[in-house]
Amino acid sequence: MKYKDAIKAAKDGALITDGEHIYKIIDPKTFSGNLPGFIIQRQTRGVPFDEIDVDPITVTNMWRLKK
């Protein structure tokens, strides 16, 4: 997924996957040094997971789930 597609997925509330787990992009973020990134949260039935910070390269290796 491209960076602009990840921004769009964050606005849409779309779910993304790395092939093993399902995540939701909570918010785009800027790390120190003006490096872009994202806050994502793993999604599963009834079990909330902590939000984690990831770099855009990690999100690039994910893809959006189709509705």
Phi, psi and chi 1 to 4 in degrees:
 res  aa     phi    psi   chi1   chi2   chi3   chi4
   1 MET       -  138.3  156.1  178.9  -18.2      -
   2 LYS   -79.8  160.5  -64.7  180.0 -178.7  176.7
   3 TYR   -56.5  -45.2 -178.5   79.5      -      -
   4 LYS   -65.1  -32.9   66.4  178.8 -176.8  174.1
   5 ASP   -69.2  -35.0  -64.9  -28.6      -      -
   6 ALA   -67.1  -39.1      -      -      -      -
   7 ILE   -62.3  -43.4  -63.8  -68.9      -      -
   8 LYS   -63.8  -41.6 -168.6  178.4 -153.0 -179.1
   9 ALA   -63.6  -36.0      -      -      -      -
  10 ALA   -65.1  -42.0      -      -      -      -
  11 LYS   -68.4  -37.2  -70.8  179.8 -177.6  176.6
  12 ASP   -78.3  -18.3  -65.3  -14.2      -      -
  13 GLY    77.3   21.7      -      -      -      -
  14 ALA   -71.3  153.5      -      -      -      -
  15 LEU   -92.9  145.8  -62.2  176.8      -      -
  16 ILE  -125.7  163.2   60.8  173.4      -      -
  17 THR  -141.4  155.3 -175.2      -      -      -
  18 ASP  -106.6    9.4   58.8    2.4      -      -
  19 GLY    97.5  -17.3      -      -      -      -
  20 GLU  -116.4  -45.5 -174.4  175.5  -12.7      -
  21 HIS  -122.9  162.0  -59.2  -70.3      -      -
  22 ILE  -109.1  135.5  -62.4  172.8      -      -
  23 TYR  -129.2  161.5  -58.4   90.7      -      -
  24 LYS  -125.1  132.3 -179.1  176.8  179.8 -178.1
  25 ILE   -78.6  116.9  -60.2  175.1      -      -
  26 ILE   -79.5  -46.0  -56.5  -62.9      -      -
  27 ASP  -165.6  142.9 -159.2   22.8      -      -
  28 PRO   -68.0  155.4  -12.9   22.8      -      -
  29 LYS  -146.2  153.9 -179.7  179.6 -178.7  176.5
  30 THR  -113.8  121.0  -56.7      -      -      -
  31 PHE   -82.6  174.0  -63.4  111.4      -      -
  32 SER   -59.7  146.1   60.3      -      -      -
  33 GLY    81.3   15.8      -      -      -      -
  34 ASN    59.4   31.2  -69.6  -30.9      -      -
  35 LEU   -86.7  128.7  -62.8  172.9      -      -
  36 PRO   -73.1  154.4   27.1  -32.5      -      -
  37 GLY  -164.5 -171.3      -      -      -      -
  38 PHE  -141.4  153.1  -63.9   94.6      -      -
  39 ILE  -103.5  122.2  -59.6  170.9      -      -
  40 ILE  -123.8  159.8   65.4  172.9      -      -
  41 GLN  -136.7  129.9 -176.4  178.7   40.3      -
  42 ARG   -68.9  137.6 -171.9  168.7  151.1 -160.0
  43 GLN  -111.2  133.4  -58.0  -69.1  -58.2      -
  44 THR  -155.3  169.5  155.8      -      -      -
  45 ARG   -71.8  111.0  -65.3 -177.7 -174.1 -166.7
  46 GLY    71.8    1.6      -      -      -      -
  47 VAL  -119.9  103.7 -179.7      -      -      -
  48 PRO   -75.4  138.3   25.7  -30.4      -      -
  49 PHE  -108.4  157.8  -75.7   81.9      -      -
  50 ASP   -67.1  149.4  -68.8  -24.0      -      -
  51 GLU   -74.5  144.3  -63.8  175.0   -2.7      -
  52 ILE  -128.4  152.5   56.6  172.0      -      -
  53 ASP   -93.5  134.2  -63.1  -24.1      -      -
  54 VAL  -134.8  154.8  -64.3      -      -      -
  55 ASP   -86.1  164.3   58.9  -69.7      -      -
  56 PRO   -63.0  -26.3   -9.1   12.9      -      -
  57 ILE   -65.3  -38.6  -65.5  170.9      -      -
  58 THR   -62.7  -44.0  -58.4      -      -      -
  59 VAL   -67.9  -31.5  173.0      -      -      -
  60 THR   -60.4  -30.7  -58.7      -      -      -
  61 ASN   -85.0    6.5  -66.3  -43.2      -      -
  62 MET  -109.2  168.1  -64.1 -179.1  176.8      -
  63 TRP  -139.8  157.3   57.9   94.4      -      -
  64 ARG   -77.2  137.6 -174.2  179.2  179.7  138.5
  65 LEU   -78.7  140.8  -68.5  175.0      -      -
  66 LYS   -80.9  144.8  -63.2 -175.1 -179.3 -164.0
  67 LYS   -80.8      -  -68.2 -177.6 -179.4 -177.8
